[in-house]
Amino acid sequence: MHRTSPLRTSHSDREHRRRREIWRSKYALRACYRGWFERLRPFIVPGPSLEIGGGFGGFKVFWPALRVSDIVPTPGLDLAADGLRLPLADGSLANLLVLDLLHHLWDPHIFFDEAARVLRPGGRILAIEPWISPLSHIAYRLTHHEEVYFAGYHRQARKLDPWAGNLAMANILFARERPDWSARHPTLRIIHQRRFSVLDFQLAGGFKPYTFVPLRRLYDLVLAIDRRLDRLAPLCGFRILCVIERSGELRMENSSHFQASS
């Protein structure tokens, strides 16, 4: 995403390792991600697929053919690369998965331009991001270290910090700026948006060492109830799923190809 100092690289590596350990120890977190993958599954198209900013690579459990990248070299990654300058051939990917990436980018449209380059026609960006609803706005402001900022992508003083996040980014991109989308990205078409996540990640405790629902069967019930609460997500949801498809013909300019099984 951005160049990182050795200090930030070290911090990120420790954070990835911490999250990997919590992932292994918390059933509720793995079950939450499984539910998110089930939401993504119908939109996956056959072909090479890459997660950008994947960190510890949790989605690979459910999607074994998925390759995982991050800007910081971490054990288990398939590729260490800047998500805004991917070392991949034009049209070499079928799917680009981004989970909680866009709200960290100082200008996410640079990412979308790069995605349009590396995706083949019919390829898709599968994005899950925080969403600001009336309920999540209150909860994020009270409990989350990242800010909710509607006046721009980031405050001027923070926009070059790769670890700064604006939780309102998806609202800006996919709601406020939606009328200008086709002009800014003529080969990228938003084909699906759905707000969700009223209970799942919140009651799992996220990547904290605790969970609010420690019993597996009880948490599975939480997930089933959460699915039924999708209709309340405009008022209470904490997440949005957005699927963006690349259209048009592709002019191949490179001969290299990112190899991944479909």
C-alpha positions in Angstrom: 0.0 0.0 0.0 2.7 2.4 1.0 6.4 2.3 1.8 7.0 1.3 5.4 9.8 2.1 7.8 11.6 -0.8 9.5 9.8 0.1 12.7 6.4 -0.1 11.1 7.4 -3.3 9.3 8.3 -4.9 12.6 5.1 -3.7 14.2 3.0 -5.1 11.3 4.7 -8.5 11.5 4.1 -8.7 15.2 0.4 -7.8 14.6 0.0 -10.4 11.9 1.5 -13.1 14.2 -0.8 -12.0 17.1 -3.8 -12.2 14.8 -2.8 -15.6 13.6 -2.7 -16.9 17.1 -6.0 -15.4 18.0 -7.5 -16.9 14.8 -6.3 -20.3 15.8 -7.7 -20.1 19.3 -11.1 -18.5 18.7 -13.8 -20.6 17.1 -16.2 -17.6 16.9 -13.8 -15.6 14.8 -13.2 -18.4 12.4 -17.0 -19.0 12.2 -17.5 -15.3 11.5 -15.1 -15.4 8.6 -16.7 -18.6 7.3 -20.0 -16.7 7.2 -18.4 -13.9 5.3 -16.9 -16.3 2.8 -20.3 -17.8 2.2 -21.5 -14.3 1.3 -18.6 -14.0 -1.1 -18.8 -17.4 -2.6 -21.6 -16.8 -5.2 -19.6 -13.9 -6.7 -16.3 -15.7 -7.2 -15.4 -16.4 -10.8 -13.1 -19.2 -11.9 -9.4 -18.4 -12.3 -6.3 -17.0 -10.4 -7.3 -15.2 -7.3 -5.3 -12.9 -4.9 -6.1 -11.3 -1.6 -4.3 -8.0 -1.1 -3.4 -6.9 2.4 -4.2 -10.4 3.6 -1.9 -10.3 6.6 -2.3 -13.7 8.4 -4.4 -15.1 5.5 -7.5 -16.3 7.3 -9.7 -16.7 4.1 -7.3 -19.3 2.7 -8.9 -21.8 5.1 -12.1 -21.6 3.1 -10.6 -20.8 -0.3 -7.5 -23.0 -0.7 -6.7 -21.7 -4.2 -6.5 -18.1 -3.0 -3.1 -16.5 -3.0 -2.4 -14.1 -0.2 -0.3 -10.9 -0.4 0.7 -8.1 1.9 3.2 -5.3 1.8 5.0 -6.7 4.8 6.8 -10.0 4.3 5.2 -12.5 6.7 5.4 -16.3 7.0 2.7 -17.9 5.0 2.4 -15.2 2.4 2.4 -16.1 -1.3 3.5 -12.6 -2.4 5.0 -9.5 -0.6 4.0 -6.5 -2.7 2.5 -3.0 -2.6 -1.2 -3.3 -3.4 -1.0 -0.1 -5.4 1.8 -1.4 -7.7 1.3 -5.1 -8.1 4.1 -7.0 -9.9 1.5 -8.8 -12.0 0.8 -9.0 -15.7 -2.1 -7.1 -17.2 -5.3 -9.2 -17.1 -3.7 -12.0 -15.0 -6.3 -12.3 -12.3 -9.9 -13.4 -12.0 -10.6 -12.3 -8.5 -9.1 -9.6 -6.2 -10.2 -10.0 -2.5 -9.8 -7.0 -0.2 -10.9 -7.2 3.4 -10.5 -4.0 5.5 -8.0 -2.6 3.0 -9.7 0.3 1.3 -10.3 2.4 4.4 -6.5 2.5 5.0 -5.6 3.8 1.5 -4.9 7.6 1.2 -6.6 7.5 -2.3 -8.5 4.2 -3.0 -9.0 5.2 -6.6 -5.3 4.4 -7.2 -6.1 0.9 -6.1 -9.1 0.6 -8.4 -7.0 1.7 -11.3 -4.4 -0.9 -10.5 -7.2 -3.5 -10.1 -8.6 -2.6 -13.5 -5.2 -3.3 -15.0 -4.5 -6.7 -13.4 -8.1 -8.1 -13.7 -9.2 -9.9 -16.8 -12.5 -8.9 -18.4 -15.2 -10.4 -16.2 -12.8 -10.5 -13.3 -14.0 -9.1 -10.0 -13.0 -7.1 -6.9 -14.6 -8.7 -3.8 -14.5 -6.1 -1.0 -15.6 -6.2 2.6 -15.3 -2.9 4.5 -16.6 -1.2 7.6 -19.9 0.6 7.1 -21.2 3.5 9.0 -24.8 3.1 10.0 -26.5 5.0 12.9 -25.7 2.1 15.3 -22.2 1.4 14.0 -21.3 5.1 14.0 -21.9 5.3 17.8 -20.1 2.0 18.4 -17.1 2.7 16.3 -16.6 6.1 17.8 -16.8 4.7 21.4 -14.8 1.5 20.9 -12.5 1.7 17.8 -9.1 3.4 17.5 -9.7 4.3 13.8 -11.7 7.5 13.2 -15.0 8.1 11.4 -14.3 11.0 9.0 -16.7 12.2 6.3 -14.9 15.4 5.1 -12.4 13.5 3.0 -10.6 10.2 2.6 -8.3 11.1 5.5 -7.3 14.2 7.5 -4.3 15.9 5.9 -2.0 15.1 8.8 -2.8 11.4 8.6 -3.3 10.6 5.0 0.3 9.4 4.5 0.3 7.1 7.5 -0.3 3.6 6.2 -1.8 2.5 9.5 -4.4 5.3 9.7 -7.9 4.3 8.8 -11.1 6.1 8.0 -14.1 3.9 8.8 -16.4 6.0 6.7 -14.4 5.3 3.5 -17.0 2.8 2.1 -19.8 5.3 2.7 -17.8 7.9 0.8 -16.9 5.6 -2.1 -20.0 3.5 -2.6 -22.7 6.0 -1.5 -21.6 9.7 -1.8 -19.4 9.2 -4.8 -21.5 6.5 -6.5 -22.9 8.9 -9.1 -19.4 9.7 -10.4 -18.2 6.0 -10.3 -18.6 5.2 -14.0 -16.8 8.4 -15.1 -13.8 7.7 -12.8 -13.6 3.9 -13.5 -15.2 3.2 -16.9 -14.1 -0.4 -17.0 -15.2 -1.2 -13.4 -18.9 -1.8 -12.8 -20.4 -2.2 -9.3 -22.7 -5.2 -9.6 -23.6 -5.9 -6.0 -23.7 -4.1 -2.7 -25.1 -5.5 0.6 -24.8 -4.1 4.1 -24.7 -6.7 6.8 -23.0 -7.7 10.1 -25.2 -6.6 12.9 -24.0 -9.2 15.5 -21.4 -11.6 14.0 -18.0 -9.9 14.3 -19.0 -7.8 17.3 -20.1 -10.7 19.5 -17.1 -12.7 18.3 -14.9 -10.0 19.9 -13.0 -9.4 16.7 -9.3 -9.9 17.1 -9.4 -9.3 20.9 -8.3 -12.3 23.0 -11.9 -12.7 24.3 -15.3 -13.5 22.9 -18.7 -12.5 24.1 -20.2 -15.9 23.0 -17.7 -18.6 23.9 -20.0 -21.6 23.3 -19.8 -22.9 19.8 -23.4 -23.9 19.4 -24.5 -20.6 20.8 -22.3 -18.7 18.4 -23.6 -20.7 15.5 -27.1 -19.6 16.6 -25.8 -16.0 16.6 -24.7 -16.4 13.0 -28.1 -17.7 12.0 -29.9 -14.8 13.7 -27.5 -12.3 12.2 -28.4 -13.5 8.7 -32.0 -12.8 9.4 -31.1 -9.3 10.6 -29.7 -8.2 7.2 -32.9 -6.2 6.6 -31.9 -4.0 9.6 -28.4 -3.4 8.3 -29.1 0.0 6.9 -29.8 1.1 10.5 -27.6 -1.3 12.4 -25.0 -2.9 10.1 -21.3 -2.7 10.7 -20.1 -4.0 7.2 -20.7 -3.8 3.5 -19.9 -6.3 0.8 -19.3 -4.7 -2.6 -18.6 -6.7 -5.8 -17.0 -4.8 -8.7 -16.6 -6.4 -12.1 -14.2 -5.5 -14.9 -15.7 -5.0 -18.3 -14.4 -4.4 -21.7 -11.6 -5.9 -23.8 -8.1 -6.2 -22.6 -4.9 -5.2 -24.4 -2.1 -7.5 -23.1 1.2 -5.7 -22.7 3.2 -8.1 -20.6 4.1 -11.8 -21.1 4.5 -12.7 -17.5 1.6 -14.3 -15.6 0.7 -14.8 -12.0 0.2 -18.5 -11.6 -2.5 -19.7 -9.2 -4.8 -22.6 -9.4 -8.5 -22.0 -9.9 
